Amino acid sequence: MRASFVEAMGEFQAEGRGQEHDQSMVGDEIRDARWQTPEGFAAFAADLRAKAVDEPPPGRVRGTTWWWCEGTTYLGRIAVRHELTESLRKKGGHIGYDVRPTARRLGHGTAMLAAALPKARELGLDRVLITCDEDNRGSWRIIEANGGELEFAADGIRRYWVTT
């Protein structure tokens, strides 16, 4: 799995992800870079699992991350934040996801979100906020295909609510 994950991170980097201005989860993961070695990858994966149960640092929230795979091929990941901060209410929301570039437009994002919504409900979330960049039509389609109702679009961000 590590080899496929490393390949996917390379694909994200090739499209410019991971730069300092990239505040997405995959951007943070690229800058972390522990995953590049076998030992670091194990620690990185353990930290992702711990974020679902450990007390988060101030200003952060618990989040559960699932990887979307086909056999040993890493296709993407989706994360459900267990609650919202004021910042996440504006941008980020409860759910964030990334599909590796070579796996896009194949239905994986729609399927990942459909699989994550019942998990969010198990966490006690009846509705989840999902945001995306206004120019990310692929993400609009994923959210809307899963019942997302547009709350508003402004300042380059679209905010959707989805019933779990």
C-alpha positions as CSV (number, residue, x, y, z in Angstrom):
1,M,0.0,0.0,0.0
2,R,2.8,2.4,0.8
3,A,4.2,2.3,-2.7
4,S,0.8,3.2,-4.2
5,F,0.3,6.0,-1.6
6,V,3.8,7.5,-2.4
7,E,2.9,7.4,-6.1
8,A,-0.4,9.2,-5.4
9,M,1.4,11.9,-3.4
10,G,3.7,12.4,-6.4
11,E,0.7,12.9,-8.6
12,F,-0.7,15.5,-6.2
13,Q,2.7,17.2,-6.1
14,A,2.9,17.2,-9.9
15,E,-0.3,19.3,-10.0
16,G,1.1,21.8,-7.6
17,R,-0.3,20.5,-4.3
18,G,1.7,20.6,-1.1
19,Q,3.0,24.2,-1.5
20,E,2.8,26.4,1.5
21,H,-0.4,28.1,0.4
22,D,-2.1,24.7,0.0
23,Q,-4.0,24.4,3.3
24,S,-5.8,21.2,2.3
25,M,-5.4,17.9,4.1
26,V,-3.4,16.4,1.2
27,G,-1.2,19.6,1.2
28,D,-0.5,19.0,4.9
29,E,0.2,15.3,4.2
30,I,2.7,16.2,1.4
31,R,4.5,18.7,3.6
32,D,4.6,16.1,6.5
33,A,6.6,13.8,4.2
34,R,7.1,11.1,6.9
35,W,5.3,8.7,4.6
36,Q,8.3,8.5,2.3
37,T,10.1,5.9,4.4
38,P,8.6,2.6,5.6
39,E,9.0,3.5,9.3
40,G,7.6,7.0,8.7
41,F,4.7,5.6,6.7
42,A,3.7,3.4,9.7
43,A,3.9,6.3,12.0
44,F,1.9,8.5,9.6
45,A,-0.8,5.9,9.4
46,A,-0.9,5.4,13.2
47,D,-1.2,9.2,13.6
48,L,-4.2,9.3,11.2
49,R,-5.9,6.5,13.3
50,A,-5.2,8.3,16.5
51,K,-6.8,11.6,15.3
52,A,-10.1,9.8,15.5
53,V,-9.9,9.2,19.2
54,D,-7.1,11.3,20.8
55,E,-7.8,14.7,22.3
56,P,-6.9,17.2,19.6
57,P,-4.6,20.2,20.1
58,P,-6.3,23.5,20.7
59,G,-8.1,24.8,17.7
60,R,-8.3,21.4,16.0
61,V,-11.1,18.8,16.0
62,R,-11.2,15.0,16.0
63,G,-11.4,13.5,12.6
64,T,-11.7,10.0,11.2
65,T,-9.9,9.2,7.9
66,W,-10.6,6.3,5.5
67,W,-8.5,5.4,2.5
68,W,-10.2,4.4,-0.7
69,C,-8.4,1.6,-2.3
70,E,-8.8,-1.0,-5.0
71,G,-6.7,-4.0,-3.9
72,T,-3.4,-2.5,-3.0
73,T,-3.9,0.6,-5.1
74,Y,-4.5,3.9,-3.2
75,L,-7.2,5.9,-4.9
76,G,-7.9,8.6,-2.4
77,R,-9.1,9.4,1.1
78,I,-12.0,10.9,2.8
79,A,-12.1,12.4,6.3
80,V,-15.0,13.2,8.6
81,R,-14.4,15.9,11.2
82,H,-16.4,15.1,14.3
83,E,-17.3,18.8,14.9
84,L,-16.8,22.2,13.5
85,T,-14.7,25.2,14.5
86,E,-15.6,28.7,13.4
87,S,-12.9,28.4,10.7
88,L,-14.3,25.1,9.4
89,R,-17.8,26.6,9.2
90,K,-16.4,29.0,6.7
91,K,-14.2,26.7,4.7
92,G,-13.5,23.0,5.2
93,G,-16.7,21.7,6.8
94,H,-17.2,18.3,8.3
95,I,-16.0,16.3,5.3
96,G,-12.9,16.6,3.1
97,Y,-11.7,14.3,0.4
98,D,-9.1,13.9,-2.3
99,V,-9.0,11.5,-5.3
100,R,-5.6,10.9,-6.8
101,P,-5.3,12.6,-10.2
102,T,-5.1,9.4,-12.2
103,A,-8.3,8.0,-10.6
104,R,-10.5,11.1,-11.1
105,R,-13.7,11.1,-13.2
106,L,-14.2,7.4,-12.5
107,G,-16.9,7.8,-9.8
108,H,-14.5,7.3,-6.8
109,G,-15.3,10.6,-5.2
110,T,-19.0,10.1,-5.4
111,A,-18.7,6.6,-4.0
112,M,-16.3,7.7,-1.2
113,L,-18.8,10.4,0.0
114,A,-21.7,7.9,-0.2
115,A,-19.7,5.5,2.0
116,A,-18.7,8.2,4.5
117,L,-22.2,9.7,5.1
118,P,-23.4,6.7,7.2
119,K,-20.2,6.9,9.1
120,A,-20.9,10.5,9.9
121,R,-24.3,9.6,11.1
122,E,-22.8,7.0,13.4
123,L,-20.7,9.9,14.9
124,G,-24.0,11.7,15.7
125,L,-24.0,14.1,12.7
126,D,-27.5,14.3,11.2
127,R,-26.3,16.8,8.6
128,V,-22.8,17.6,7.4
129,L,-21.3,20.7,6.0
130,I,-19.1,20.2,2.9
131,T,-17.3,23.0,1.2
132,C,-15.5,23.2,-2.1
133,D,-13.8,25.8,-4.2
134,E,-16.2,27.6,-6.5
135,D,-14.2,26.6,-9.6
136,N,-14.1,22.9,-8.6
137,R,-17.0,21.5,-10.7
138,G,-16.0,17.9,-10.1
139,S,-16.5,18.4,-6.3
140,W,-19.9,20.2,-6.9
141,R,-21.0,17.1,-8.8
142,I,-19.8,14.7,-6.1
143,I,-21.6,16.6,-3.4
144,E,-24.8,17.2,-5.4
145,A,-24.9,13.5,-6.4
146,N,-25.0,12.7,-2.7
147,G,-27.9,15.0,-1.9
148,G,-25.9,18.2,-1.2
149,E,-28.1,21.3,-0.9
150,L,-26.2,24.5,-1.8
151,E,-26.4,27.0,1.1
152,F,-24.5,29.7,-0.7
153,A,-21.6,30.4,-3.0
154,A,-19.4,33.5,-2.3
155,D,-15.8,34.5,-2.0
156,G,-14.7,31.5,-4.1
157,I,-16.3,28.9,-1.9
158,R,-19.5,26.8,-2.2
159,R,-21.1,25.6,1.0
160,Y,-23.4,22.6,0.9
161,W,-25.4,20.7,3.6
162,V,-25.9,17.0,3.2
163,T,-28.3,14.9,5.3
164,T,-26.6,11.8,6.6
